[in-house]
Amino acid sequence: MNLILPISWNTAGKGLWIALLATFASGDVVFDPPRAIRVVSMDRKPLRILASGLDRSGIHGSQGLVSWEAIRAREARQLWLKVMDRKQGEDWLDAAWVLLVHPAAEKEDLRMAREFLAEASRRLPDGEARVEALRSDSQAYISDRNSRLAREEAQRIHLLGPEARSWSAEPWPAGEVEVARRSRDLHAWLNQRLQDIDSGVESTEVSDRRIRKSRHALIASDEPRQDLMAIGLQVDALVNDLNQLLGNAPDNRIFAPRAAILVCSQSANHEQFVRDVLQRPLEVVMFEPIGSADSDVAIFVDGSDVSSAMSALRHQLVHAWMHRHYSPRRPPAWFNEGLAHAMAWWRTSPPEQPWRSTAISYLRKPGSAEALLSRPYGAGNWAMNGTDTAAAGLLVRRMLEENPRQVAAWIDRVKRGEDIDEAFEDSIGATPSRAVARQVRYWMLND
């Protein structure tokens, strides 16, 4: 451990310094008393830290630890060279470690890390062995960090829902045998979900009393109710609209054979399904791919007030349709969410659309529509009732009204794995920016 001692020592904060001193090991740098340090963060903001010392984890100060990952690698390198004891091999090892494991280290940083290791090897009695051990430890550290970050990112994406996930352009398997197997599995899945609610009900009774079948959906409920077929007919109508607009035969069995829709009369049962099955933040209607290959779709509905949930059901049904259309690959978020919103309100008139004036005002703000093209899925983005979603819905609706065949051709190419922007320009005859600008001009003049 290296102590950097001044000529005089201000006793203020001495207790905190003594506590921190105990955390440092050989090779670390301790400032006695704490020292003001200026560095630049990864987002290029200046930081002023009253530091008590440095070690491999970062800069310790009165406000806690500032990790090296939060500081530019060059800043970390320059700081170590400024304060370290260059006669000590341990200091060279620590300086090398900081650069080797830094997630934003550049070629020059890694070159300097190799020089630091060479210095450590020369100055330590067992230098070569220590250097090899540090190399091995740094690789293990990086691997562990990458695994942790991957898990955290996977959890973040999961919480955002299936539309935020990355999906392949591999086409869905087809054939009668595959459809028959999936149909059996879907019935079994629905029966199991209902028995989870009421274990006293026999499987046959569940099917007889609580599951209804329309052309495109299996609609089930936690309690017997009279509106399941009415819901199924609305599902069928929307699927037919999507099929006709986007190039399929009107009666195409896109879900091959059906989607599962679970309507819970009791909100508590809906909340239980979301908690136990989806493990995502609660919404009134939620869509989730199910099955061993995510090849089937399930939609969970809080049916305690089903009439107010129907627009959300239609929105999620569009996502389910897109999931099953040729391959699970999605178009970009602005179109994906815009299509879902547009179709959710497709058969309504402007007076029936409470969000309309706000969405039009949004599109009339300079740059707002263009910004939608690059808006990712994330916290606060693309909520079903969000203004950005409604605005994208107006843009997509106009595109479908003007050029449905061109839009359908673009979606088909996206689904087959082609570059999204290149396929858009080839199919639509304009870049996404120009196409959106055209629609904005319409909404500047029309309500």
N, C-alpha and C positions, 0 to 999 in steps of 0.2 A: 504494500500500500504506500502510495506517494502522498506526502503532506506538502501542500503549498502554503508556507507560512508568511504572513506579512510582518512588517516591523511592529505594528501594534494590533491589539485584539480587542474588539468591541464586545463586551460581555452580553449584550442584548441578543437573545435567541440562542444562548449557549446550551441550554437544555435540549433544544431541538437538534442542535448540531451534534451533541454527544450521542443522542439516540440514532441519528443517521450514520454516525461514524461506525457504529457497531455492525452496519449492514455491508460495509465495504470489505473486500478481500485483497489479497496480494495482487499487484498490478493495477488496481483501481487508483483513481486520482481523487484526492480529498482536498477541498478548499477550506482553509482555516484562517479567518472566518469565511462564511459564504461570500461568493463572488458574483457580480453581475455579468452575465453572458448574453451576447446578442447573436442570434442565428436566424436563418430564414427557413420557414416551414415548407412542406411539400407543395402547398398551394401558394407559395411565394409571398407569404405574409411575414413581416419581421416579428420575431419573438424576443422578449427581454426576460431572462430567467435569473432569479437570485439563487445560484446553484451552490449546493454543499458538496457536490462531487459528481464524478462520472464513473460508470462501469459499463459492462457489456449490454445492459438493458436500456440505458439511456442517461439522461441528465436528471439528477435528484435535486430537488429544491424545496423551499418552504411550501409550495403549492402542489407538491406531489412529483410524480415521475413523468418526464417528457421522453417518450421512447424515441430511439433513433429513426424508426420508421416514419415518424412525424416530421423529420428534418431532412432536408436535401442531403444526399450522400456526400457531396463535395463539402458542405458545411461541416458535417460530422468529421470528415477527414482532416480538414484544416484546424478544427478545434482540438482534436487529439494531438496533432503535431505541435500545436502551440503550447499545450499544458503538460504533456507527458514527459516522463524522465527517459530520455533517449538512450540512457545507459542500461536501462532495465529491460531484459527480454520479455518479461511479463507484460509490460506496457505495449510492446510491439505486437504481441499475440492479441491483446484486447483490441488494439486499433485495427488489426487485420480482420478480426471477427466482425466488428461493426460493419465493415465494407463488404465482406463476403456474404453476410445474411441480409444486407439491405435490399428490400424489394425493388428499389429504383436505381440500383448501382449501375453505372455505365462502364464502358470498356476501360476508361482511364481509372476509375475507382478500383476495378478488379486488378488492373496492372499494379496500382499502388499497393493493393492488398498482398500481392505476390512479393513485392519488395519488402513489405513489413514482415512477412513470414520468413524471408531470407535473413533479415536482421535478427529476428527472434531465434532462428536456428543457430546463428553464429554466437549469440550472447548467452544462451542457456546451456547448461552442462549436457542435458539430454534433449538438445534442440530439435534434432530431426524427428525423434519420436513424438515430441510435443506438437510439432507442426502437423504431422500426419494425424494425430489424434484430434487436433482442432479442425482440420479439413473434414474429417469424418463426422465430427460433432456438428459442424456447420451444415453439412448436407442433410443430416438427420433433422436438424432444426428446421431447415427450409421445407423438407418433406412434410413434417408435422404441421407447420404453419399452412402450407398449401392445402393439406387435407382439412384442416380446421376451417379455412376460408371457403373451401368448396362446400363443406357441410352448411356453413352459415348462408352461403349464397343459395344453395338448394332449398333451405328452409325459407329464405326470403321469397324466392320465386313461388314456392308452394303456397305461402300465405297469400300471394297475389292472385292465385287461381290458375286454371289450365291455359287461359289465353296468354299468359306471360311466359309460359314454358316454351322450350325449343322443341319443335316437332319435325319429323323427317318427311321427305317426299316419297317414301316407299308406299306404293299403292296398297290398299286394303285387300286381303285375300278374298276371293269370291268363290262361288260354287254352292250347290245345294247342300252338300255335306257340311260345309262350314256354316252356312246359314242355319241349318237344323241344330247344330251343336250350340251355336250362340243363342238361339231361341230357347233351348232347354236351360242353358246356364242363366239366361235373363229371368225366366220364370222362377228358377230356384233362388236366385238372388233376391227377387222381390218378396217371395214367400218368407225367406229368412229374415228380411228386414221387418216384415210385419209381425212375425213371431217373436222377434226381439222385443217388440212393444208389449205383446200380449201372449205370453208363453202358454196360456191356457186354451188358446184357440188352435184347433187342429189345422194341419196344412190344407186339407181339402176345403174346410170351411173358410179359410182365408181366401182361397182362390174364388170360391163361389160368391162370397159376400162382399169382397173388398177389391177385386181386380176387374177392370173392364178393358175391352180391346177395341181400338179404332184401327183404321188402316195403317197409321204410322206410329201408334203409341200403345203401350200397356200402361193404363192409369190405375194406380192403386191408392188406397187410403187406409189410415190407421183406424177409421171408424166407417161403418156403412153410411153412404151419402148418395144423394140423388143426382148430383151434377157431374159425375165423372165422365159420362158420355158427352155431355155438352163441352167439357174441357177437351176431350178427345177430338171432337169435330172442329174446334178452333185450331188445334194442333194440325189436323189434316189440311185445313184451309191455308194455313201459313206455309206448310211444307209445299203444297201445290203452287203457291205464289212464288216461292223461292225457286222451285224446279223450273217454272215457266220463264221467270226473269233471267235465270242464269244457265239456261241451255239444256236442262234435263227434260225428259218427258214428264208431263204434269203429274202422272201417277207413279213416277219412279220411286221405288222403295229404298230411299237413301239410307235408312237405318238398317236395312237388311237383317231382320224384318221390321223391328220396331225399337223405339226409344222407351226407356222406363221413366215414368213420371210418378213420383211419390208425393201425394197430397196429404199433409197432416192437418186434421181438423183441430188438433190441440197444438198450440204453439210450443208447449213443453216438449212434445215428441219431435217436432222439427228441430228444436234446439239440441235435443239428444242426438239426432242423426248427424247434425253438423259437427257436434263435439266429438262423437265417437267414430264416425266414418270419414268425414272430410277434414276435420281438425284445422279449420280455417275460420277467420272472422265471420260472424253470423250475418247473413242477408236474408231477405224475405224469400227469394228464389235463388237457387244455386245449382250450377251445372258441374258435373264431374265425369270424366271418362272412367269406365270400370272394365273389369275383366282382365285376364292374364296379359293381354297385349294392348290394353286401353282401347279395345276395338268397339266396345259398346258405350252407350251414353245413358246417364241417369240425371234427372232433374228433380231437385228437392224443393217442395213448395210449402210455405206456411199457409195453409188453407183456412185459417181461422177467419180471414176476410178475403176470400179468393177473388172477388171482383176487383179489389184494389191491387191484387198481385198479378193480374193478367198481362199487363204491359211488360212487367219484369219476366214473366214466364215466356212471352214471345221473344223478348231480347235474348234470353238464355237458350231458347230453342234455335235461334239463328246460329249461335255459337256451336250448338250440337250438330246442326246441319253442316256447318263448315268443317267440323271435325271429321265427319263421315264422307264428305265430298271427295272422292277419288283417293286422297291421302290426307293425313292429319295436318300437313303443313298449312300455316296461316298466312294470309296477306298481312301487310304492316298494320300496326295498331290503329292508325287513323281510319283506315278503311274497314278493318275488322269490327271496330266498335261503331263506326258510322253506319255500316250495313245493319248491324244488330239493332241500332236505334231506329234507323229508317224503317226497317221491316216491322219492328214492334208497333209502330204508329202508321203503318202503310195504309190501312183502310179507315183512317180517321181524317176529319176535316180540320182546317186550321183552328176554328173555335174550340175544338176538342183537345188542343195541344197546349197545355198550360206553360210549357217551357219555351214556346216558339219565339216570343218577342225577345226574351233574354238571349237566346241563341243567335238570333239575327243581329242584335246589338253587338254581340261578341265578334261575329264575323266582320262587322263594319269597322272594328278597331284596326288600325294599320298594323300589319305583321302578325295578327293573331292567327289567321287561317294558315299562313305559311308555317308558323311554329308548330301547328298540329302535325305536320308531316314527319317531324323528327321526335315527337313526344313519345317516350317509352312507357311501358307499363311500370308503375311505381306508386308509392304512397301518395294519395291525393289526385292521381291521374286516372281518367277513364272510369269513374264511378258510373253506374247505370243512370243515376239522376244528375250527373255532372253536366255543367254547361259546355265543357269541351266535347263531351260525348254527343250532346244534342246538336252542337254546331257541326261536328263531323257528320252527323246524321243528315243534316240539311244538304251538305255538300254531296254526299253519296246518293241521296234521293234524286238530286238533279242529274247526276251522272247516269243513274238508272233510267230516269225518264227520257233522257236525250239519246243515250247510246247503250242500251242493255246488252246488245250482242258483243260490242267491243269490250264492255266490262266483263262479260262472261268469258270471252276469249282470254283476257288477261288473267282472270282467276284460274282458268284451266292451266295456263302456262306456269303460274306460280305453284300450283298443286303438283306439277310435274318436275319441279326443282329448278326452273330457270331463274336467272337473275331478275329480281323483282322490278327494279327501275327500268332495265332494258326491255323487259317484256311489256311493261306499262307503255313505254313510248312507242314500241312497235304496234301494240294493240289499239291504243287510244289515239295515237297520232300526235301526242304532245308529252312533254315531261310532266311528272306529278305537279310541279310548281305551276306550270302554265295551265294545266287542267283545273287546278284549284283556283287560280286567279280568275279564270273564266267564270267559275261558279260564284265567286265572290262578287264579281261585277253584276251578276244577276241579283244577288241578295242586297246589293247597294241600292237597287231601284225597286225592289219588290218586297212585300211583307207576307 
